[in-house]
Amino acid sequence: MSGRIPAIETRAYGCRFRSRLEARWAVFLTEAGFDWEYEPEGAALSTGNYLCDFRVTRSGITVWLEVKPPNNTEDDPRWAELARVSGQMVVVVRGMHRNGDRCESAHSERMWAPDGTVADVYRLWQTKSYEAAWDRASGARFDGRDDLRHRPGQGPRRGRRRT
């Protein structure tokens, strides 16, 4: 028996997320005003096939967002290739804020740029304007009473999965 806790499949915004953590990130992205697609398309890479969790867009900028639990610290070589091949930055987030946490240790981010640059990013999305989105995401219960619907023109768009 491994010490790994199984993910809890979670429904929100008309999507079936593979984990509760991914669903919480969808709440954050929606509440913060980002457009997003969940698992929009797979990529056939030389390092192996890959299906990124989110494609996120705001103000004409699109990035890939991969969500991992906080204890998953291994980097996947496919992230660098996805950034290079797609021409879009790959942002990997590990963990999520909890109510009242203001980025002390609840999560971390690392980015892969199309030019091969890799950087750890600290306090991403930490301005006061995101506090309500973080609190809403960490407090979501996913029990059907959360009213987790996107605003018109924002939130999830249906992506087509490629096999």
DSSP file (Angstrom, degrees, kcal/mol; ACC not computed):
  #  RESIDUE AA STRUCTURE BP1 BP2  ACC     N-H-->O    O-->H-N    N-H-->O    O-->H-N    TCO  KAPPA ALPHA  PHI   PSI    X-CA   Y-CA   Z-CA
    1    1 A M              0   0    0      0, 0.0     2,-0.1     0, 0.0     0, 0.0   0.000 360.0 360.0 360.0 127.9    0.0    0.0    0.0
    2    2 A S        -     0   0    0      2,-0.1     0, 0.0     1,-0.1     0, 0.0  -0.491 360.0-121.3 -84.8 161.4    1.4    3.4   -1.0
    3    3 A G  S    S+     0   0    0     -2,-0.1     2,-0.3     2,-0.1    -1,-0.1   0.268  73.2 124.5 -83.3  12.4    1.0    6.4    1.2
    4    4 A R        -     0   0    0      1,-0.0    -2,-0.1     0, 0.0     0, 0.0  -0.571  57.5-139.5 -80.4 132.3   -0.8    8.2   -1.6
    5    5 A I        -     0   0    0     -2,-0.3    -2,-0.1     1,-0.0    -1,-0.0  -0.788  27.7-117.0 -88.3 127.9   -4.3    9.6   -0.9
    6    6 A P        -     0   0    0      0, 0.0     2,-0.1     0, 0.0    -1,-0.0  -0.350  29.7-108.7 -67.7 145.9   -6.6    9.0   -3.9
    7    7 A A        -     0   0    0      1,-0.1     2,-0.7    12,-0.1    12,-0.1  -0.377  25.3-127.1 -69.6 150.6   -8.0   12.1   -5.7
    8    8 A I        -     0   0    0     -2,-0.1     2,-0.1     2,-0.0    -1,-0.1  -0.898  20.1-131.9-102.5 111.3  -11.7   12.9   -5.3
    9    9 A E        -     0   0    0     -2,-0.7     2,-0.4    10,-0.2     9,-0.2  -0.409  32.7-168.3 -60.5 135.8  -13.4   13.3   -8.6
   10   10 A T  E     -A   17   0A   0      7,-1.9     7,-3.2     9,-0.2     2,-0.4  -0.989  16.9-145.6-137.9 137.3  -15.4   16.5   -8.4
   11   11 A R  E     +A   16   0A   0     -2,-0.4     2,-0.3     5,-0.2     5,-0.2  -0.872  34.1 139.0-104.7 134.9  -18.1   18.1  -10.6
   12   12 A A  E >   +A   15   0A   0      3,-1.9     3,-2.5    -2,-0.4   137,-0.1  -0.936  62.3  15.6-165.2 150.5  -18.4   21.9  -11.0
   13   13 A Y  T 3  S-     0   0    0    135,-1.0     3,-0.1     1,-0.3   136,-0.1   0.763 128.6 -61.1  55.3  28.4  -19.1   24.3  -13.8
   14   14 A G  T 3  S+     0   0    0      1,-0.3     2,-0.3   135,-0.0    -1,-0.3   0.596 115.1 111.1  76.6   9.2  -20.4   21.5  -16.0
   15   15 A C  E <   -A   12   0A   0     -3,-2.5    -3,-1.9     8,-0.0     2,-0.7  -0.831  64.7-137.0-114.7 153.5  -17.0   19.7  -15.9
   16   16 A R  E     -A   11   0A   0     -2,-0.3    -5,-0.2    -5,-0.2     2,-0.2  -0.923  27.3-158.3-107.8 105.4  -15.9   16.5  -14.2
   17   17 A F  E     -A   10   0A   0     -7,-3.2    -7,-1.9    -2,-0.7     3,-0.0  -0.578  19.6-134.4 -84.7 145.2  -12.5   17.3  -12.6
   18   18 A R  S    S+     0   0    0     -2,-0.2     2,-0.3    -9,-0.2    -1,-0.1   0.691  88.1  20.9 -72.0 -17.9  -10.1   14.4  -11.9
   19   19 A S  S  > S-     0   0    0     -9,-0.2     4,-1.7   -12,-0.1    -9,-0.2  -0.986  72.1-121.4-148.0 157.6   -9.4   15.9   -8.4
   20   20 A R  H  > S+     0   0    0     -2,-0.3     4,-2.3     1,-0.2     5,-0.2   0.851 114.1  59.1 -63.6 -35.3  -10.9   18.3   -5.9
   21   21 A L  H  > S+     0   0    0      2,-0.2     4,-2.0     1,-0.2    -1,-0.2   0.916 104.3  49.3 -62.4 -43.8   -7.7   20.4   -6.2
   22   22 A E  H  > S+     0   0    0      1,-0.2     4,-1.9     2,-0.2    -1,-0.2   0.909 110.3  51.7 -61.0 -40.9   -8.3   20.9   -9.9
   23   23 A A  H  X S+     0   0    0     -4,-1.7     4,-2.0     1,-0.2    -2,-0.2   0.891 107.2  52.7 -63.3 -39.5  -11.9   21.9   -9.1
   24   24 A R  H  X S+     0   0    0     -4,-2.3     4,-2.5     1,-0.2    -1,-0.2   0.888 107.5  51.6 -63.7 -38.3  -10.7   24.5   -6.6
   25   25 A W  H  X S+     0   0    0     -4,-2.0     4,-2.9     2,-0.2    -1,-0.2   0.873 106.6  54.5 -65.8 -35.3   -8.4   26.0   -9.2
   26   26 A A  H  X S+     0   0    0     -4,-1.9     4,-2.4     2,-0.2    -2,-0.2   0.902 108.4  49.2 -62.7 -40.0  -11.4   26.3  -11.5
   27   27 A V  H  X S+     0   0    0     -4,-2.0     4,-2.9     2,-0.2     5,-0.3   0.944 112.2  48.0 -63.1 -47.2  -13.2   28.2   -8.8
   28   28 A F  H  X S+     0   0    0     -4,-2.5     4,-2.3     1,-0.2    -2,-0.2   0.954 112.6  48.1 -58.3 -50.3  -10.2   30.5   -8.3
   29   29 A L  H  <>S+     0   0    0     -4,-2.9     5,-2.8     1,-0.2     4,-0.4   0.902 114.8  45.9 -58.8 -42.7   -9.8   31.1  -12.1
   30   30 A T  H ><5S+     0   0    0     -4,-2.4     3,-1.3     1,-0.2    -1,-0.2   0.947 114.5  46.2 -65.6 -49.3  -13.5   31.9  -12.5
   31   31 A E  H 3<5S+     0   0    0     -4,-2.9    -1,-0.2     1,-0.3    -2,-0.2   0.800 111.2  53.5 -65.1 -28.7  -13.8   34.1   -9.5
   32   32 A A  T 3<5S-     0   0    0     -4,-2.3    -1,-0.3    -5,-0.3    -2,-0.2   0.489 120.0-108.6 -85.9  -3.6  -10.6   36.0  -10.5
   33   33 A G  T < 5 +     0   0    0     -3,-1.3     2,-0.3    -4,-0.4    -3,-0.2   0.663  68.6 142.0  89.7  16.9  -12.0   36.6  -14.0
   34   34 A F      < -     0   0    0     -5,-2.8   121,-0.9    -6,-0.2     2,-0.4  -0.650  47.7-131.5 -87.2 147.2   -9.9   34.3  -16.1
   35   35 A D  E     +Bc  57 155B   0     22,-2.6    22,-2.8    -2,-0.3     2,-0.3  -0.785  36.8 176.3 -88.1 142.8  -11.3   32.3  -19.1
   36   36 A W  E     -Bc  56 156B   0    119,-2.1   121,-1.4    -2,-0.4     2,-0.4  -0.991  28.5-154.6-149.0 155.7  -10.3   28.7  -18.9
   37   37 A E  E     -Bc  55 157B   0     18,-1.8    18,-2.0    -2,-0.3     2,-0.5  -0.996  23.1-133.9-126.8 135.5  -10.8   25.4  -20.6
   38   38 A Y  E    S-B   54   0B   0    119,-0.5   121,-0.4    -2,-0.4    16,-0.3  -0.808  81.2 -21.5 -94.5 126.4  -10.4   22.1  -18.7
   39   39 A E  S    S+     0   0    0     14,-3.7    -1,-0.2    -2,-0.5    14,-0.1   0.908  80.7 173.0  42.3  59.6   -8.3   19.4  -20.5
   40   40 A P        -     0   0    0      0, 0.0     2,-0.3     0, 0.0   120,-0.1   0.850  55.2 -11.9 -70.8 -36.0   -8.9   21.1  -23.9
   41   41 A E        -     0   0    0     11,-0.2    11,-0.6   120,-0.2     2,-0.2  -0.971  62.0-120.6-163.7 147.9   -6.6   19.0  -26.0
   42   42 A G  E     -H   51   0C   0     -2,-0.3     2,-0.4     9,-0.2     9,-0.2  -0.515  22.4-141.4 -86.7 159.4   -3.8   16.5  -25.8
   43   43 A A  E     -H   50   0C   0      7,-3.1     7,-2.3    -2,-0.2     2,-1.0  -0.987   5.1-143.6-124.6 129.3   -0.4   17.0  -27.2
   44   44 A A  E     +H   49   0C   0     -2,-0.4     2,-0.2     5,-0.2     5,-0.2  -0.813  34.7 177.3 -90.0 103.3    1.7   14.3  -28.9
   45   45 A L  E >   -H   48   0C   0     -2,-1.0     3,-1.5     3,-0.8    33,-0.1  -0.680  44.0-117.8-107.4 159.3    5.2   15.2  -27.8
   46   46 A S  T 3  S+     0   0    0      1,-0.3     3,-0.1    -2,-0.2    -1,-0.1   0.775 118.8  53.1 -65.9 -24.2    8.5   13.4  -28.4
   47   47 A T  T 3  S-     0   0    0      1,-0.4    -1,-0.3    31,-0.1     2,-0.2   0.413 130.7 -70.8 -89.9   1.1    8.7   12.8  -24.7
   48   48 A G  E <   -H   45   0C   0     -3,-1.5    -3,-0.8    30,-0.1    -1,-0.4  -0.440  63.2 -56.9 127.9 159.9    5.3   11.3  -24.6
   49   49 A N  E     -H   44   0C   0     -5,-0.2     2,-0.3    -2,-0.2    -5,-0.2  -0.355  54.3-168.6 -67.1 149.2    1.6   12.2  -24.9
   50   50 A Y  E     -H   43   0C   0     -7,-2.3    -7,-3.1    28,-0.1     2,-0.5  -0.995  21.7-167.3-147.3 138.4    0.4   14.9  -22.6
   51   51 A L  E     -H   42   0C   0     -2,-0.3    -9,-0.2    -9,-0.2     2,-0.1  -0.937  22.2-149.9-123.6 104.6   -3.0   16.3  -21.5
   52   52 A C        -     0   0    0    -11,-0.6   -11,-0.2    -2,-0.5   -13,-0.2  -0.416  15.2-126.9 -75.3 150.7   -2.6   19.6  -19.6
   53   53 A D  S    S+     0   0    0      1,-0.2   -14,-3.7   -14,-0.1     2,-0.3   0.938  81.1   9.8 -65.0 -50.1   -5.2   20.4  -16.9
   54   54 A F  E     -BD  38  65B   0     11,-2.2    11,-2.7   -16,-0.3     2,-0.5  -0.959  47.6-153.6-135.1 148.2   -6.2   23.9  -18.1
   55   55 A R  E     -BD  37  64B   0    -18,-2.0   -18,-1.8    -2,-0.3     2,-0.4  -0.997  32.1-165.9-112.1 121.0   -5.7   26.4  -20.9
   56   56 A V  E     -BD  36  63B   0      7,-2.9     7,-2.5    -2,-0.5     2,-0.4  -0.898   9.2-174.5-117.6 135.2   -6.1   29.8  -19.3
   57   57 A T  E     +BD  35  62B   0    -22,-2.8   -22,-2.6    -2,-0.4     2,-0.3  -0.984  12.0 156.7-132.1 139.4   -6.6   33.1  -21.1
   58   58 A R  E >  S- D   0  61B   0      3,-2.1     3,-2.0    -2,-0.4   -24,-0.1  -0.913  71.8  -2.7-158.4 135.5   -6.8   36.7  -19.9
   59   59 A S  T 3  S-     0   0    0     -2,-0.3     3,-0.1     1,-0.3   -25,-0.0   0.848 129.5 -54.8  52.5  39.4   -6.2   40.0  -21.7
   60   60 A G  T 3  S+     0   0    0      1,-0.2     2,-0.5     0, 0.0    -1,-0.3   0.483 112.7 116.9  78.5   2.3   -5.2   38.2  -24.8
   61   61 A I  E <   -D   58   0B   0     -3,-2.0    -3,-2.1    27,-0.0     2,-0.4  -0.904  45.0-165.8-107.4 130.2   -2.5   36.0  -23.1
   62   62 A T  E     +D   57   0B   0     -2,-0.5    27,-0.5    -5,-0.2     2,-0.3  -0.947  11.4 169.5-118.5 134.9   -2.9   32.3  -23.0
   63   63 A V  E     -D   56   0B   0     -7,-2.5    -7,-2.9    -2,-0.4     2,-0.4  -0.935  34.0-116.0-134.7 159.2   -0.9   29.9  -20.8
   64   64 A W  E     -De  55  90B   0     25,-3.0    27,-3.0    -2,-0.3     2,-0.5  -0.782  28.3-158.7 -89.3 141.2   -1.1   26.2  -19.9
   65   65 A L  E     -De  54  91B   0    -11,-2.7   -11,-2.2    -2,-0.4     2,-0.5  -0.978   6.8-170.5-127.0 119.4   -1.9   25.5  -16.2
   66   66 A E  E     - e   0  92B   0     25,-2.8    27,-2.8    -2,-0.5     2,-0.5  -0.927  10.8-151.3-109.4 132.0   -1.0   22.2  -14.6
   67   67 A V  E     + e   0  93B   0     -2,-0.5    27,-0.2    25,-0.2   -45,-0.1  -0.896  19.7 170.6-109.0 127.1   -2.2   21.5  -11.1
   68   68 A K  E     - e   0  94B   0     25,-2.7    27,-2.6    -2,-0.5    -2,-0.0  -0.939  38.8 -99.1-130.3 153.2   -0.3   19.2   -8.8
   69   69 A P    >   -     0   0    0      0, 0.0     3,-1.9     0, 0.0    38,-0.0  -0.346  41.5-108.6 -66.1 156.8   -0.7   18.3   -5.1
   70   70 A P  T 3  S+     0   0    0      0, 0.0    24,-0.1     0, 0.0    37,-0.0   0.765 117.2  54.9 -61.9 -25.8    1.8   20.2   -2.8
   71   71 A N  T 3  S+     0   0    0      1,-0.1     2,-1.0     2,-0.0    23,-0.0   0.489  83.6  94.0 -88.0  -1.6    3.8   17.1   -2.1
   72   72 A N    <   +     0   0    0     -3,-1.9    -1,-0.1     1,-0.2    -4,-0.0  -0.782  43.6 158.4 -90.7 100.1    4.4   16.4   -5.8
   73   73 A T        +     0   0    0     -2,-1.0     2,-0.3     2,-0.1    -1,-0.2   0.392  31.4 111.0-106.8   2.2    7.7   18.1   -6.4
   74   74 A E        -     0   0    0      1,-0.0     2,-0.4     0, 0.0    -2,-0.0  -0.604  61.5-136.0 -81.4 137.1    8.9   16.2   -9.4
   75   75 A D        -     0   0    0     -2,-0.3    -2,-0.1     2,-0.0    -1,-0.0  -0.740  13.7-134.4 -90.4 139.9    9.1   18.2  -12.7
   76   76 A D    >>  -     0   0    0     -2,-0.4     3,-1.8     1,-0.1     4,-0.5  -0.817   5.6-142.1 -94.1 127.0    7.8   16.4  -15.8
   77   77 A P  H 3> S+     0   0    0      0, 0.0     4,-1.2     0, 0.0     3,-0.3   0.730  97.5  70.1 -62.3 -20.0   10.1   16.8  -18.9
   78   78 A R  H 3> S+     0   0    0      1,-0.2     4,-2.9     2,-0.2     5,-0.2   0.759  85.4  68.0 -68.6 -23.5    7.0   17.1  -21.1
   79   79 A W  H <> S+     0   0    0     -3,-1.8     4,-2.1     2,-0.2    -1,-0.2   0.924 100.3  47.1 -63.3 -43.3    6.3   20.6  -19.6
   80   80 A A  H  X S+     0   0    0     -4,-0.5     4,-2.2    -3,-0.3    -1,-0.2   0.914 114.8  46.5 -64.0 -42.4    9.4   22.1  -21.3
   81   81 A E  H  X S+     0   0    0     -4,-1.2     4,-3.2     2,-0.2     5,-0.3   0.906 109.6  53.6 -68.5 -40.0    8.5   20.5  -24.6
   82   82 A L  H  X S+     0   0    0     -4,-2.9     4,-2.5     1,-0.2     6,-0.4   0.920 110.4  47.8 -59.1 -43.4    4.8   21.6  -24.4
   83   83 A A  H  X S+     0   0    0     -4,-2.1     4,-1.7    -5,-0.2     5,-0.4   0.934 115.5  44.7 -62.0 -46.0    5.9   25.2  -23.8
   84   84 A R  H  < S+     0   0    0     -4,-2.2    -2,-0.2     2,-0.2    -1,-0.2   0.938 118.0  41.9 -65.0 -47.8    8.4   25.0  -26.7
   85   85 A V  H  < S+     0   0    0     -4,-3.2    -2,-0.2     1,-0.2    -1,-0.2   0.883 121.7  39.3 -70.2 -39.8    6.1   23.3  -29.2
   86   86 A S  H  < S-     0   0    0     -4,-2.5    -1,-0.2    -5,-0.3    -2,-0.2   0.715  97.5-132.8 -83.9 -20.8    2.9   25.3  -28.4
   87   87 A G  S  < S+     0   0    0     -4,-1.7     2,-0.4    -5,-0.3    -3,-0.2   0.639  70.8 114.2  75.1  13.0    4.7   28.6  -28.0
   88   88 A Q  S    S-     0   0    0     -6,-0.4    -1,-0.3    -5,-0.4    -2,-0.2  -0.928  72.6-108.1-120.2 142.9    2.7   29.1  -24.7
   89   89 A M        -     0   0    0    -27,-0.5   -25,-3.0    -2,-0.4     2,-0.5  -0.352  25.7-141.6 -64.6 144.0    4.1   29.3  -21.2
   90   90 A V  E     -eF  64 112B   0     22,-2.6    22,-2.7   -27,-0.2     2,-0.5  -0.957  15.0-166.6-109.0 122.8    3.4   26.3  -18.9
   91   91 A V  E     -eF  65 111B   0    -27,-3.0   -25,-2.8    -2,-0.5     2,-0.6  -0.947   1.4-163.7-110.6 123.3    2.6   27.2  -15.3
   92   92 A V  E     -eF  66 110B   0     18,-3.1    18,-1.9    -2,-0.5     2,-0.4  -0.938   5.2-168.4-110.1 122.8    2.7   24.4  -12.8
   93   93 A V  E     -eF  67 109B   0    -27,-2.8   -25,-2.7    -2,-0.6     2,-0.5  -0.895   6.0-158.6-110.1 140.4    1.0   25.1   -9.4
   94   94 A R  E     -eF  68 108B   0     14,-2.5    14,-1.5    -2,-0.4     2,-0.1  -0.961  59.8 -20.7-122.1 114.3    1.4   22.8   -6.5
   95   95 A G  E    S- F   0 107B   0    -27,-2.6     2,-0.3    -2,-0.5    12,-0.2  -0.395  73.1-108.0  87.5-168.1   -1.3   23.0   -3.8
   96   96 A M        -     0   0    0     10,-0.8   -71,-0.0    -2,-0.1   -75,-0.0  -0.981  26.5 -92.4-161.0 153.0   -3.7   25.8   -3.1
   97   97 A H        -     0   0    0     -2,-0.3     2,-0.3     4,-0.1     5,-0.1  -0.253  34.4-143.5 -60.8 154.6   -4.4   28.6   -0.6
   98   98 A R    >   -     0   0    0      1,-0.1     3,-2.5    41,-0.0    41,-0.1  -0.812  45.9 -63.5-113.1 162.5   -6.7   27.9    2.3
   99   99 A N  T 3  S+     0   0    0     -2,-0.3     3,-0.1     1,-0.3    -1,-0.1  -0.172 124.1   7.2 -48.7 128.5   -9.0   30.5    3.7
  100  100 A G  T 3  S+     0   0    0      1,-0.3     2,-0.3    31,-0.2    -1,-0.3   0.202  94.1 127.5  85.0 -16.7   -7.1   33.4    5.2
  101  101 A D    <   -     0   0    0     -3,-2.5    -1,-0.3     1,-0.1     2,-0.1  -0.585  41.8-164.9 -74.6 132.2   -3.7   32.2    3.9
  102  102 A R        -     0   0    0     -2,-0.3    -1,-0.1    -3,-0.1    -3,-0.0  -0.380  62.5 -68.9-117.4  53.6   -1.9   35.0    2.0
  103  103 A C  S    S+     0   0    0     -2,-0.1    20,-0.1     1,-0.0    -2,-0.0   0.879  87.7 135.1  70.8  43.4    0.8   32.9    0.2
  104  104 A E  S    S-     0   0    0     19,-0.0    -7,-0.0     0, 0.0    -3,-0.0   0.929  91.4 -38.5 -82.5 -52.3    2.9   32.0    3.1
  105  105 A S  S    S+     0   0    0      3,-0.0     3,-0.1     0, 0.0    -4,-0.0   0.307 103.2 109.8-155.9  11.0    3.4   28.3    2.2
  106  106 A A  S    S-     0   0    0      1,-0.1   -10,-0.8   -11,-0.1     2,-0.3   0.763  87.3  -2.5 -73.7 -25.6    0.2   26.9    0.8
  107  107 A H  E     -F   95   0B   0    -12,-0.2     2,-0.3   -38,-0.0   -12,-0.2  -0.984  57.8-149.6-157.3 167.0    1.3   26.5   -2.8
  108  108 A S  E     -F   94   0B   0    -14,-1.5   -14,-2.5    -2,-0.3     2,-0.4  -0.945   8.8-150.1-138.5 160.4    4.2   27.1   -5.2
  109  109 A E  E     -FG  93 121B   0     12,-0.8    12,-2.2    -2,-0.3     2,-0.4  -0.978   9.5-177.1-133.0 146.0    4.5   27.9   -8.9
  110  110 A R  E     -FG  92 120B   0    -18,-1.9   -18,-3.1    -2,-0.4     2,-0.4  -0.994  14.2-153.8-138.3 140.7    7.1   27.1  -11.5
  111  111 A M  E     -FG  91 119B   0      8,-2.9     8,-2.2    -2,-0.4     2,-0.5  -0.919   8.4-158.7-121.2 142.4    6.9   28.3  -15.1
  112  112 A W  E     -FG  90 118B   0    -22,-2.7   -22,-2.6    -2,-0.4     6,-0.2  -0.984  17.2-155.5-114.8 121.5    8.4   26.9  -18.3
  113  113 A A    >   -     0   0    0      4,-2.9     3,-2.1    -2,-0.5   -29,-0.2  -0.622  28.4-112.5 -93.9 155.8    8.7   29.5  -21.1
  114  114 A P  T 3  S+     0   0    0      0, 0.0    -1,-0.1     0, 0.0   -26,-0.1   0.768 116.3  60.7 -57.9 -25.7    8.8   28.6  -24.8
  115  115 A D  T 3  S-     0   0    0      2,-0.1   -31,-0.0   -28,-0.1    -3,-0.0   0.422 124.5-100.4 -84.0   3.8   12.5   29.7  -25.0
  116  116 A G  S <  S+     0   0    0     -3,-2.1     2,-0.2     1,-0.3    -1,-0.0   0.323  75.0 143.1  97.8  -7.5   13.5   27.1  -22.4
  117  117 A T        -     0   0    0     -5,-0.1    -4,-2.9   -37,-0.0     2,-0.4  -0.454  30.8-165.2 -67.4 136.1   13.6   29.4  -19.4
  118  118 A V  E     +G  112   0B   0     -6,-0.2     2,-0.4    -2,-0.2    -6,-0.2  -0.990  12.5 173.9-122.6 132.4   12.4   27.8  -16.2
  119  119 A A  E     -G  111   0B   0     -8,-2.2    -8,-2.9    -2,-0.4     2,-0.4  -0.998  31.3-132.2-143.0 137.2   11.6   30.0  -13.2
  120  120 A D  E     -G  110   0B   0     -2,-0.4     2,-0.5   -10,-0.2   -10,-0.2  -0.713  29.9-152.8 -79.5 138.4   10.1   29.6   -9.7
  121  121 A V  E     -G  109   0B   0    -12,-2.2   -12,-0.8    -2,-0.4     2,-0.4  -0.955   5.6-157.7-120.7 131.8    7.5   32.3   -9.1
  122  122 A Y        +     0   0    0     -2,-0.5   -14,-0.1     1,-0.2   -12,-0.0  -0.896  69.5   2.6-113.1 138.1    6.6   33.6   -5.7
  123  123 A R  S >  S+     0   0    0     -2,-0.4     3,-1.0     1,-0.2     2,-0.2   0.826  76.6 175.8  61.0  36.8    3.4   35.3   -4.7
  124  124 A L  T 3  S+     0   0    0     -3,-0.3    -1,-0.2     1,-0.3    -3,-0.0  -0.525  70.2   9.8 -68.2 137.8    1.8   35.0   -8.1
  125  125 A W  T 3  S+     0   0    0     -2,-0.2    -1,-0.3     1,-0.1    -2,-0.1   0.862  92.0 131.3  60.6  39.5   -1.8   36.3   -8.1
  126  126 A Q    <   +     0   0    0     -3,-1.0    -2,-0.1     3,-0.0    -1,-0.1   0.309  24.0 118.4-108.7   9.4   -1.3   37.8   -4.6
  127  127 A T  S >  S-     0   0    0      1,-0.1     3,-2.2    -4,-0.1     4,-0.4  -0.333  80.9-104.7 -69.6 161.5   -2.6   41.3   -5.0
  128  128 A K  G >  S+     0   0    0      1,-0.3     3,-1.4     2,-0.2     4,-0.5   0.789 116.5  71.7 -56.4 -28.9   -5.6   42.2   -2.8
  129  129 A S  G 3  S+     0   0    0      1,-0.3    -1,-0.3     2,-0.1     4,-0.3   0.691  98.0  49.2 -64.3 -17.0   -7.9   41.9   -5.8
  130  130 A Y  G <> S+     0   0    0     -3,-2.2     4,-2.4     1,-0.1    -1,-0.3   0.513  83.0  92.7 -98.1  -5.9   -7.5   38.1   -5.7
  131  131 A E  H <> S+     0   0    0     -3,-1.4     4,-2.5    -4,-0.4     5,-0.2   0.900  86.5  48.2 -57.5 -44.7   -8.2   37.6   -2.0
  132  132 A A  H  > S+     0   0    0     -4,-0.5     4,-2.5     1,-0.2    -1,-0.2   0.883 111.2  51.5 -65.0 -37.0  -11.9   36.9   -2.5
  133  133 A A  H  > S+     0   0    0     -4,-0.3     4,-2.4     2,-0.2    -1,-0.2   0.916 110.6  48.2 -65.7 -42.8  -11.2   34.5   -5.3
  134  134 A W  H  X S+     0   0    0     -4,-2.4     4,-2.7     2,-0.2     5,-0.2   0.936 113.6  47.2 -61.2 -46.0   -8.7   32.5   -3.1
  135  135 A D  H  X S+     0   0    0     -4,-2.5     4,-1.7     1,-0.2    -2,-0.2   0.893 112.1  49.5 -65.3 -39.2  -11.2   32.4   -0.2
  136  136 A R  H  X S+     0   0    0     -4,-2.5     4,-0.8    -5,-0.2    -1,-0.2   0.915 113.1  47.8 -64.3 -42.5  -14.1   31.3   -2.5
  137  137 A A  H >< S+     0   0    0     -4,-2.4     3,-0.7     1,-0.2    -2,-0.2   0.930 114.6  43.5 -65.8 -45.6  -11.9   28.6   -4.0
  138  138 A S  H 3< S+     0   0    0     -4,-2.7    -1,-0.2     1,-0.2    -2,-0.2   0.770 116.4  48.6 -73.9 -23.0  -10.6   27.2   -0.7
  139  139 A G  H 3< S+     0   0    0     -4,-1.7    -1,-0.2    -5,-0.2    -2,-0.2   0.519  80.4 121.8 -92.7  -5.2  -14.1   27.4    0.9
  140  140 A A    <<  -     0   0    0     -4,-0.8  -116,-0.1    -3,-0.7    -3,-0.0  -0.324  40.3-170.8 -61.5 136.1  -16.0   25.7   -1.9
  141  141 A R        -     0   0    0     -2,-0.0    -1,-0.1     0, 0.0    -3,-0.0   0.646  21.3-143.5-102.4 -19.4  -17.8   22.6   -0.7
  142  142 A F        +     0   0    0      1,-0.1  -131,-0.2  -132,-0.1    -2,-0.1   0.877  59.3 129.0  57.8  39.9  -18.9   21.2   -4.1
  143  143 A D  S    S-     0   0    0      0, 0.0    -1,-0.1     0, 0.0    -3,-0.0   0.254  85.3 -98.6-108.1  11.0  -22.2   20.0   -2.6
  144  144 A G  S    S+     0   0    0      1,-0.0     3,-0.2     4,-0.0  -132,-0.0   0.279 113.5  82.0  90.7 -11.3  -24.6   21.6   -5.1
  145  145 A R        +     0   0    0      1,-0.1    -1,-0.0     2,-0.1     0, 0.0   0.360  65.5  86.6-104.5   4.2  -25.3   24.6   -2.9
  146  146 A D  S    S-     0   0    0      2,-0.1     3,-0.2     1,-0.0    -1,-0.1   0.649  86.8-135.9 -77.8 -15.5  -22.1   26.5   -3.9
  147  147 A D        -     0   0    0     -3,-0.2     2,-1.9     1,-0.2    -2,-0.1   0.944  32.3-179.7  56.4  49.5  -23.7   28.1   -7.0
  148  148 A L        +     0   0    0      2,-0.0  -135,-1.0     0, 0.0     2,-0.4  -0.552  24.7 134.6 -86.4  77.7  -20.6   27.4   -9.0
  149  149 A R        -     0   0    0     -2,-1.9     2,-0.1    -3,-0.2     6,-0.1  -0.956  53.1-118.6-123.0 144.1  -21.6   28.8  -12.3
  150  150 A H        -     0   0    0     -2,-0.4     5,-0.1     1,-0.1     3,-0.1  -0.462  29.1-107.7 -80.8 154.6  -19.5   31.0  -14.5
  151  151 A R    >   -     0   0    0   -121,-0.1     3,-2.6    -2,-0.1    -1,-0.1  -0.483  52.0 -82.2 -73.3 149.1  -20.4   34.5  -15.4
  152  152 A P  T 3  S+     0   0    0      0, 0.0    -1,-0.1     0, 0.0     3,-0.1  -0.299 119.8  14.3 -54.0 131.2  -21.5   35.0  -19.0
  153  153 A G  T 3  S+     0   0    0      1,-0.3     2,-0.3    -3,-0.1    -2,-0.0   0.415 120.0  77.8  83.5  -2.4  -18.4   35.3  -21.2
  154  154 A Q  S <  S+     0   0    0     -3,-2.6    -1,-0.3  -119,-0.1  -119,-0.2  -0.854  71.2  31.2-131.5 168.5  -16.1   34.0  -18.5
  155  155 A G  E    S+c   35   0B   0   -121,-0.9  -119,-2.1    -2,-0.3     2,-0.0  -0.550  96.2  13.4  88.2-148.5  -15.2   30.7  -17.0
  156  156 A P  E     -c   36   0B   0      0, 0.0     2,-0.4     0, 0.0  -119,-0.2  -0.307  51.3-170.9 -74.1 145.1  -15.1   27.4  -18.7
  157  157 A R  E     -c   37   0B   0   -121,-1.4  -119,-0.5    -2,-0.0     2,-0.5  -0.967  35.2-106.5-122.1 146.4  -15.2   26.8  -22.5
  158  158 A R        -     0   0    0     -2,-0.4     2,-0.3  -121,-0.1  -119,-0.1  -0.590  36.7-163.1 -75.4 125.1  -15.6   23.4  -23.8
  159  159 A G        -     0   0    0     -2,-0.5     2,-0.5  -121,-0.4  -118,-0.1  -0.734  18.9-119.9-101.6 156.6  -12.4   22.1  -25.3
  160  160 A R        -     0   0    0     -2,-0.3     2,-0.4  -120,-0.1  -118,-0.1  -0.848  24.9-136.6 -95.6 128.9  -12.2   19.1  -27.7
  161  161 A R        -     0   0    0     -2,-0.5     2,-0.4  -120,-0.2  -120,-0.2  -0.673  13.4-153.1 -83.1 136.4  -10.1   16.3  -26.5
  162  162 A R              0   0    0     -2,-0.4  -120,-0.1     1,-0.1  -119,-0.1  -0.865 360.0 360.0-105.8 144.7   -7.7   14.7  -28.9
  163  163 A T              0   0    0     -2,-0.4    -1,-0.1  -121,-0.1  -120,-0.1   0.422 360.0 360.0-107.3 360.0   -6.7   11.1  -28.5
